[in-house]
Amino acid sequence: MSDISTQLLHHPYTPPSGFQAVQPGVHRASTVIFPNVAALRARDWRHKTGYTYGLHGTPTTFTLEQRIATLEGGRHCTLAPSGLAAVVLVGMAVLKTGDEVLLPDNAYGPNKAFAQGELAAWGIAHRFYDPMDPGDLARQLGPRTRLVWLEAPGSITLEFPDLPALVASVRGHASPHPQGVVCALDNTWGAGLAFNAFSLGADISVQALTKYPSGGADVLMGSVVTNDDALHQLIHLCHMRCGHGVSGNDCELVLRSLGSIALRYAAQDAATRTLATWMQGQPQVALVLHPALLDSPGHATWQRDCSGAACLFSAVFHADRTQEQIDCFCDSLRLFKLGYSWAGPVSLCAPYDIAAVRSRGWPHAGGLVRFSIGLEAVADLQADLAQALGSAFGAP
Ligand SMILES: *Cc1c(COP(=O)(O)O)cnc(C)c1O
């Protein structure tokens, strides 16, 4: 073995074992090396009892999966390359041609788009239900319904639904499907901290780890957690067949942030409530949507089921304020940046046309802006909102 390339690749040195550090090590792999042919033949890639190929798991991905399962109070976790990929994975694992999926009308927009696009093309029907009316969900359930999505609170408009009542509607439905109807919750807002998805009745809890678990606005990742062995097996096999790998380095970033998730959640919650309450007192604003506010839809349910709230609120302006003025308000903000996503360190805002994305109506005529509160000082953020309101709408 005189060739330098061969020597460098097959070097005899191995570092001493027993190294311990605060953060778990980062493993990256496509190839996983087997000790002999018998071991290579014996490995079953469907089970997480060992390693077969980087795509199917490394010590780093397994470690993050276990910690996310713990965060959510579940037993099994599967990681996906984005929150949306995790949402799509659930649909692909559970649904087949002829089935139907029900989504809340205020569901995360790209979840609706996947139902309207790929699922429709694959012969899988969808309907939108009113998340604030468990009776409406009960009426929409049919013999072909196989999957019901839940989201608490709804995307952008933040209505907080009665999850146990919605799940009760599903459990009360006599499904002809041998495995019944699966209740999947998009739990990105709760993050496993505001409430326990499984004790409120969900079979599956999906999170965009992109949001709180990362917290840095620099990672895209998603998770699918369940307590149900059979459901986990469905999801796990679909995940492998689809080739959804995640990078060990991205897992490292999430593992590094995970230790501070509860502190960040609480700090951003407190700042968000302060600013939402202040915004509610501004003369240009008709309504602020945040489940901790008394007149926000589902407030009482939020109070019953939750111990906290995420860093989002939406302001609905009075109907006589023009979209041009509202756009000018967003453009005038200096600390708040314009952009999507949330739960990162920098505060964000974005205007939305809600009437255009709801199939079951929207009661407000005024324009809406959604805010994500970051980690800046509350007084600075409030001053920024005040100066932008002043420049867009003039003195109140
Ligand atoms: C951001 C988000 C997702 C998707 O996460 P990505 O990682 O951006 O794909 C899904 N659901 C909700 C509620 C979200 O806010």
The ligand as a Tripos MOL2 file, in Angstrom:
@<TRIPOS>MOLECULE
LIG
   15    15     1     0     0
SMALL
NO_CHARGES

@<TRIPOS>ATOM
      1 C1        -44.0080   26.9490    7.2510 C.3       1 LIG1
      2 C2        -45.1250   26.0000    7.4360 C.ar      1 LIG1
      3 C3        -45.1350   24.7700    6.7860 C.ar      1 LIG1
      4 C4        -44.0980   24.3660    5.7720 C.3       1 LIG1
      5 O1        -42.7940   24.4190    6.2040 O.3       1 LIG1
      6 P1        -41.5830   24.5640    5.1490 P.3       1 LIG1
      7 O2        -40.4220   24.0020    5.8840 O.co2     1 LIG1
      8 O3        -41.4730   26.0220    4.8420 O.co2     1 LIG1
      9 O4        -41.9430   23.7580    3.9480 O.co2     1 LIG1
     10 C5        -46.1910   23.9200    7.0360 C.ar      1 LIG1
     11 N1        -47.1930   24.2700    7.8690 N.ar      1 LIG1
     12 C6        -47.2030   25.4460    8.5080 C.ar      1 LIG1
     13 C7        -48.3420   25.7670    9.4200 C.3       1 LIG1
     14 C8        -46.1900   26.3640    8.3070 C.ar      1 LIG1
     15 O5        -46.2080   27.5490    8.9270 O.3       1 LIG1
@<TRIPOS>BOND
     1     1     2 1
     2     2     3 ar
     3     2    14 ar
     4     3     4 1
     5     3    10 ar
     6     4     5 1
     7     5     6 1
     8     6     7 2
     9     6     8 1
    10     6     9 1
    11    10    11 ar
    12    11    12 ar
    13    12    13 1
    14    12    14 ar
    15    14    15 1
@<TRIPOS>SUBSTRUCTURE
     1 LIG1         1 GROUP 0 **** ****
